[in-house]
Amino acid sequence: MNIFWRELKYSRKSMIWWCVGILFMVVSGMSKYGTMKSSGQSANEIFGAMPKSLQAIFGLSSLDLSTVMGFYGMLFSYLVLMATIHAVMLGANMVAKEERDKTSEFLMAKPVSRIRIITSKLAASLVLLVIFNLVTYAFSTAMVKHYESTADTGEIWKFMAGLLLLQVLFLAIGMVIAAITKHPKRATSLAAGILLAAYILSIVIELNDKLDALKYITPFKYFEAKNLLSDSGVDAVLVTLAAVICAACLSAAFVFYKKRDLKS
């Protein structure tokens, strides 16, 4: 349990800065909706005039930007990117930082098994992800209600559920990458590179309908705002796939970390 609390203490300052970043993104993003609403401008017309490539980058597909939830759906794509960057870096750092910072002796001197060490790190990481998610929900609800008091905040819960699943998925990816790589200092950059590649692939798929089958490869297509706001909801196959990938990555992280030769 000491390892669990140590990891939370170690991450508290960075968590505060991430929360400040969430606040800035939500407030600045939704303020644009307020500006357009007060000026009488049609967000659909403004963003609809953009080239399709820009619309894909901004995550505008099939969203009614004249409504507060539709506009929030556009903002959600950026919140997803921010949350997954935090998650994948957190996962990689949790596993790699002892070797990177030359503090492996701290862990090895304790009468605890490798499995308990990584379990404690995983538990601390999940707590941090939940905090990130709850803070995002609180700021999002406050801003949506500020601009539309009658908005159904139950929709935001659906966004947060999808966001949390993606967070856990990328946390697992970050952990397994750090557990496998022989260069702990490169673990974070390698994990971030994989995330960036997955994000770019999601944009490419959005630009070309013929590549829709590739949506199973990139997690950024699993919980899109346009699906979360529609009556059909998310694809059960994609949810199952996300759970399988997450379980596989976590299992692999445990196996490789147990066999890893920690460098002091």
N, C-alpha and C positions, 0 to 999 in steps of 0.2 A: 504493500500500500504506500510505502514511502516513495517508491519510484513514481507512482501515480501522481501524488501531490507535488513531487519535484518537477514533473513535466508540466503540470498546470502552472506552477509558479514560474518556471522558465519561460512559458509562452504568454504570460499575462500582458506584458507590454506590447508585444506584437499584436495580440488580440485586440487591445484597445485601439491601436492604429488602424487595424482592419475595420473595426466598427465605425471609426471616424470616416473611413473611406466609403463605407456603405451609406452613412448619413449623407455625405456629400453627393454621392451618385443618385440616390433616391430623390433628394430635395432638388438638385439641379435638373434632373431629368423630368420630374413631374412639374416643375415650375414652367417648363416650355409648354406643357399642356395648358396651364393656367393663362399663359401669355396669349396663346392662340385662341383660347375660349373667350377671353375678354376682348380681343381685337376682332372677333367674328371671322377669323380666317379658317378655312377648311384644311385640316391637317391631311385629310385624304388626298385633296387636290395638290397640296404642296409636295408631299412625299411621293404621290403618284406620278408626278412629272419627272422624278429622278430616273436615271437609267436602271435597268433591271439589276445590273451588277451592284449598284449602290443600295437598291432596295433589299437585296439578299444580305448584304453586309449589315444593314440596319435592322434586319429581321422583321420586315414589313409584310411578309407574305400572308394574305388572307386575313389581315387584321383591320377592324374598323377603328381608325384612329380618331374618329369624332367622339367616341365614348371614352370615359376615363379608364375602364378596364382594358379596352383595346390599346390605348396609349401605354398603359402600364405593361401590357404584353410585349410591346416593342422594347421598353426599358428592361423587361425581364431577361431578354437575351444577353444584355450586358451584365446583369446581376449574376447570371449563370456563369459567364466567363470569369467574373471576379471571384465567385465562390469556388469554382473548380480550380483556379490557379492557387487559391489559398489552400484547398484540400490536397492537391497533388504535392505542393511544396511542403505542407505539414507532414504528410505521410513519408516523403523522402527524408526530411530532416529528422523525424522521430527515430528512424532506423540508422541513419548515417552519421548523425552529429557526434556520437561518442568517439568514433574513429577520426572524424574530421577535426574535432576539437581536442583530440588526444586525452580523452577522459574515460577511456575504456576500463582503466583500473578501478574506477569508482563502481562500475557494475560488477566486474569480475571478483572484487573483494567481498561482495555481499553474498551471504549464503542463500542465494535464490537461483532457480534454474533459468535457462535461456527462455523457455516457454513463458515463465511468469514475467520475465522482463518485457518481452514483446507484447504480452497480454496487457500489462500495465500501461505500456505506451499506447496501445490501441485504444484502451478504455479512456485514457486522457484525451486522445485525439478525437474520439467520438463526442466527448463532453464539449470540446472546443467547437466542433462542427454544429452541435445543437445550439450552442450559444450564438454562433454566427447566424444560424437559421432563424432563431427567435428574434434576434436584433433586427434582422432584415424584415421579418414579418411585422414587427412593431413599427418600424419606420415606414414601411410600405402602407400599412393600414392607416396610419396617421395622415400620410400625404394624400392617399386616395380619398379618405373621408373629408379632408380639408377642401378638396376641389369638387367633390360630389358626395354630399352627406347621405344620400340614399343608396349609394353603391353597395353591392352585395360583397361584403368582405369574405364570404365563404369561398369565393373564387380565389382569393389570395391564399387560402389554406391549400387549395389544390396546387397552386404554384409552388408553395413552400414544401409540399410533400414531394413533388418531382425534383425540386432543388436539393432536398436532403438526400434523396437516392443518388443523385449525380455526385454530390459531395462525398458520400461514402464510397462510391465507385472509384472516383479519382484518388481518394485517400488510399484505397487498396492498391491502385496502380502505382502510386508513389512509393508505397512501402515495399512492394515486390521488386521494383526497380532498384531501390536502395539495398535490398537484401541480396540481390544477384550481382550487381556491379562490383568490380574489384577496386574501383576508385571512388571512395565516398565523397570526395570533393565535387565529383561530376554528377552525382546522383540527382541533385535538384535540377541542374540544367538539362539533364537527359529527360527527366520526368516532364519538365516544362516544354521541352521540344516535342515530345509525344503528344502532349495536350494541344499545342499549337497546330500540329499536323492534323489532328482530329477536328479541330475547329475550322481550319481551312478546307478540309474535305467536306464538312457540312455546308459551307458556302458554295463550293463547287457543285454539290448535289442540288442545291437550291436553284442554281443557274441552269442546270441541265436535267430535264425530267427523265432522260434516258438512263441516268445514273442513280435512279431512285433505289435500286436494289442494294446500293452500297450504304444505305442508311443503317444497316445492321452493324457496320464497321465502326461508325463514329457515335459515341454516346450523346453528342450534342443534338442528334436527331431523335433521341428517345423521348424527350419531354419538351416538346416545342409549345410555345404559347398558343399557337393557332389550334392545336389539338386539345390543350387543357381548357380552352374557352369554348370549345365545341361540345355538342351533345354527345358525340361519339366517345370523347375522352381519349385516353392514351391507349395504345395498342398493347394488349396483354402479352403478346409475343415479345415485344421490346422490353416490357417490365421484367418478364421472366429471364430474358437474355442478360439484362443488367444485373439481376440477382445472381445468375450463374457466373458471370464474369467477376463480380465482386467476391463471391465465395472462392472461386478458383485462385484469384490473385492473393487473397488473404491466406489461403491454405499454403500456397507456394511461398509466401513471405515467411510464414512460420517454419516451413521445412528448410529453406535456405538460410534463414537467420540462425537456426539451431546448429547448422553445419558450418556456419561462417567462422573464419579465423579472424577474430577481432584484433585489429592492430592498435597497439597503445602508442 
